[in-house]
Amino acid sequence: RMRLRFFWPKMRTDIKDWTIGCAHCQAYNIWRSRKSELYFSWPVTIPFYIMHVDLWSPGHTNNAAISTSTYSKEQNGYLLNSMCDLTQFVISTVTYNTTALELSQLFMSNVVLSFGMCAVIVVDEGSNFKGVFQEMCSILKITCWPLARGNHKGLSVERYHRFLNKTQAITGNDRGTHETFIQNSKTSQYAWNSAPID
């Protein structure tokens, strides 16, 4: 796991020595626990080179604030969440249209043109939107890497979705509605990006 992010000469030897010299590691054999398994061997990259992308929705909001005739008031709102694999930085974009063309335009304007070129987009194999994301990648001429079905731990943005679920539950209970998910998405994005992340 260290090798995914760092490099120095004799790195493996140093880490083995540190582990052998750690009383806690010796007592609990933490290297055998599931949470410490190597899930992927992504190459060491630059920020925003590999992006994890997925859609999140609070469910039916009946958002009366949408006045454009293009979208129905009964339509669900979504967040297109893009997370940098290296830095875990999140870009959250609101959309009421989940077509590949719309998502590719949102990704281009809010991620690529704001933060730099992306070479790989990682998506969930089991997602209902897998086909849409693959088409989006085709439009953008970016490589799409679907994860193995059911491997949600590998998709970094899923951790952010769990965080969003908690903050939206608090906001929804406080306000009595989920129509405020757009405001919550921006405050949650700020909280996630400004906090130290394990």
C-alpha positions as CSV (number, residue, x, y, z in Angstrom):
1,R,0.0,0.0,0.0
2,M,2.9,2.4,0.7
3,R,4.4,1.7,-2.7
4,L,1.2,3.0,-4.3
5,R,1.9,6.5,-2.9
6,F,5.6,6.7,-2.1
7,F,9.1,5.5,-3.1
8,W,12.5,5.6,-1.5
9,P,15.5,3.2,-1.8
10,K,15.2,0.0,0.3
11,M,11.6,0.9,1.0
12,R,10.5,-2.7,1.5
13,T,13.3,-3.4,4.0
14,D,12.6,-0.3,6.0
15,I,8.9,-1.1,6.3
16,K,9.6,-4.7,7.3
17,D,12.0,-3.5,9.9
18,W,9.5,-1.0,11.3
19,T,6.7,-3.7,11.4
20,I,9.0,-6.2,13.1
21,G,10.0,-3.5,15.7
22,C,6.4,-2.5,16.4
23,A,4.9,-4.1,19.5
24,H,1.3,-3.3,18.4
25,C,1.9,-5.0,15.0
26,Q,3.5,-8.1,16.6
27,A,0.6,-8.4,19.1
28,Y,-2.3,-8.0,16.6
29,N,-0.9,-9.3,13.2
30,I,-2.6,-6.3,11.5
31,W,-1.0,-7.2,8.1
32,R,-3.3,-10.2,8.0
33,S,-6.5,-8.2,8.5
34,R,-8.8,-7.6,5.5
35,K,-8.5,-3.9,5.7
36,S,-4.8,-4.0,5.0
37,E,-5.1,-6.1,1.8
38,L,-3.8,-4.7,-1.4
39,Y,-6.8,-4.0,-3.6
40,F,-5.1,-2.4,-6.6
41,S,-1.7,-1.7,-7.9
42,W,-2.4,1.7,-9.6
43,P,0.7,3.3,-10.9
44,V,2.1,6.2,-8.9
45,T,0.6,9.2,-10.7
46,I,0.0,12.9,-10.6
47,P,-3.1,14.5,-9.1
48,F,-6.3,14.1,-11.2
49,Y,-4.6,11.5,-13.5
50,I,-6.9,8.7,-12.2
51,M,-10.5,9.7,-11.3
52,H,-13.1,7.6,-9.5
53,V,-16.6,8.7,-10.7
54,D,-20.1,7.8,-9.7
55,L,-23.6,9.3,-9.4
56,W,-25.3,9.8,-6.0
57,S,-28.9,10.8,-5.3
58,P,-30.8,11.6,-2.1
59,G,-33.9,10.0,-3.7
60,H,-37.1,11.6,-4.8
61,T,-36.9,15.3,-3.9
62,N,-39.9,16.8,-5.9
63,N,-37.7,19.9,-6.3
64,A,-39.9,22.8,-7.2
65,A,-36.9,25.1,-7.6
66,I,-36.3,23.7,-11.1
67,S,-38.1,26.1,-13.4
68,T,-36.5,25.1,-16.7
69,S,-39.0,23.4,-19.0
70,T,-36.4,20.8,-20.0
71,Y,-36.6,19.1,-16.6
72,S,-39.7,17.8,-14.9
73,K,-40.4,18.9,-11.4
74,E,-40.8,15.3,-10.4
75,Q,-37.3,14.4,-11.7
76,N,-34.7,13.2,-9.2
77,G,-31.5,15.2,-8.8
78,Y,-28.1,13.6,-8.9
79,L,-24.6,14.5,-7.9
80,L,-21.8,13.6,-10.3
81,N,-19.0,12.9,-7.8
82,S,-15.5,12.7,-9.1
83,M,-12.6,11.8,-6.7
84,C,-8.9,12.0,-7.5
85,D,-7.3,8.7,-6.8
86,L,-4.1,10.2,-5.4
87,T,-5.3,13.1,-3.3
88,Q,-8.9,12.0,-2.5
89,F,-10.1,15.5,-3.5
90,V,-13.8,15.5,-4.5
91,I,-15.6,17.6,-7.2
92,S,-19.3,17.4,-6.7
93,T,-21.6,18.6,-9.6
94,V,-25.4,18.8,-9.6
95,T,-27.3,17.4,-12.5
96,Y,-30.9,16.5,-13.4
97,N,-29.9,14.9,-16.7
98,T,-27.9,11.7,-16.6
99,T,-27.2,11.2,-20.3
100,A,-23.7,10.5,-21.4
101,L,-23.5,13.7,-23.3
102,E,-24.6,15.8,-20.3
103,L,-22.2,14.0,-17.9
104,S,-19.3,14.4,-20.3
105,Q,-20.0,18.1,-20.6
106,L,-20.1,18.4,-16.8
107,F,-17.0,16.4,-16.3
108,M,-15.1,18.4,-18.9
109,S,-16.1,21.8,-17.5
110,N,-15.9,21.0,-13.8
111,V,-13.0,18.6,-13.6
112,V,-10.8,18.6,-16.7
113,L,-10.9,22.4,-17.5
114,S,-10.7,23.3,-13.8
115,F,-8.1,20.8,-12.5
116,G,-6.3,19.3,-15.5
117,M,-6.4,16.4,-17.8
118,C,-7.5,13.0,-16.7
119,A,-6.2,9.8,-18.3
120,V,-8.4,7.1,-16.6
121,I,-11.9,7.1,-15.1
122,V,-12.7,4.3,-12.7
123,V,-16.3,3.2,-12.5
124,D,-18.3,0.6,-10.6
125,E,-19.0,-2.5,-12.6
126,G,-22.3,-3.1,-10.8
127,S,-23.6,0.5,-11.2
128,N,-26.8,1.1,-13.1
129,F,-24.9,3.9,-14.8
130,K,-22.0,1.8,-16.0
131,G,-23.0,2.0,-19.7
132,V,-23.6,5.8,-19.4
133,F,-20.1,6.2,-17.9
134,Q,-18.5,4.1,-20.6
135,E,-20.2,6.2,-23.2
136,M,-19.1,9.4,-21.4
137,C,-15.5,8.1,-21.5
138,S,-15.9,7.3,-25.2
139,I,-17.1,10.9,-25.9
140,L,-14.2,12.3,-23.9
141,K,-11.6,9.9,-25.3
142,I,-10.6,8.8,-21.8
143,T,-9.8,5.2,-20.7
144,C,-12.6,3.7,-18.6
145,W,-11.7,1.0,-16.0
146,P,-14.7,-0.8,-14.6
147,L,-14.1,-2.4,-11.2
148,A,-14.9,-6.0,-10.4
149,R,-18.6,-6.4,-9.6
150,G,-19.3,-6.0,-5.9
151,N,-15.8,-4.5,-5.1
152,H,-17.1,-1.2,-3.7
153,K,-14.0,-0.8,-1.5
154,G,-11.9,-0.2,-4.6
155,L,-14.0,2.7,-5.8
156,S,-12.7,5.6,-3.6
157,V,-15.7,7.8,-4.2
158,E,-18.0,5.2,-2.4
159,R,-16.4,6.4,0.9
160,Y,-17.5,9.9,0.0
161,H,-21.0,8.6,-0.7
162,R,-21.2,7.1,2.8
163,F,-20.1,10.5,4.2
164,L,-22.8,12.2,2.0
165,N,-25.5,9.8,3.2
166,K,-24.7,10.8,6.8
167,T,-24.6,14.5,6.2
168,Q,-27.8,14.4,4.1
169,A,-29.6,12.4,6.8
170,I,-28.7,15.1,9.3
171,T,-29.7,17.9,6.9
172,G,-32.9,16.2,5.8
173,N,-34.0,15.5,9.4
174,D,-33.1,19.1,10.4
175,R,-34.9,20.7,7.5
176,G,-37.7,18.2,7.1
177,T,-36.9,17.7,3.4
178,H,-34.2,16.5,1.1
179,E,-34.8,19.3,-1.4
180,T,-31.8,21.1,0.2
181,F,-29.4,18.4,-1.0
182,I,-27.7,20.8,-3.4
183,Q,-26.6,23.1,-0.6
184,N,-25.6,20.1,1.5
185,S,-23.6,18.7,-1.3
186,K,-21.4,21.9,-1.4
187,T,-20.9,22.1,2.3
188,S,-20.1,18.3,2.4
189,Q,-17.7,18.7,-0.4
190,Y,-15.9,21.6,1.4
191,A,-15.8,19.6,4.7
192,W,-14.4,16.5,2.9
193,N,-11.7,18.4,1.0
194,S,-10.6,20.6,3.9
195,A,-10.4,17.8,6.4
196,P,-7.4,15.4,6.9
197,I,-8.3,12.1,5.2
198,D,-6.9,8.7,6.3
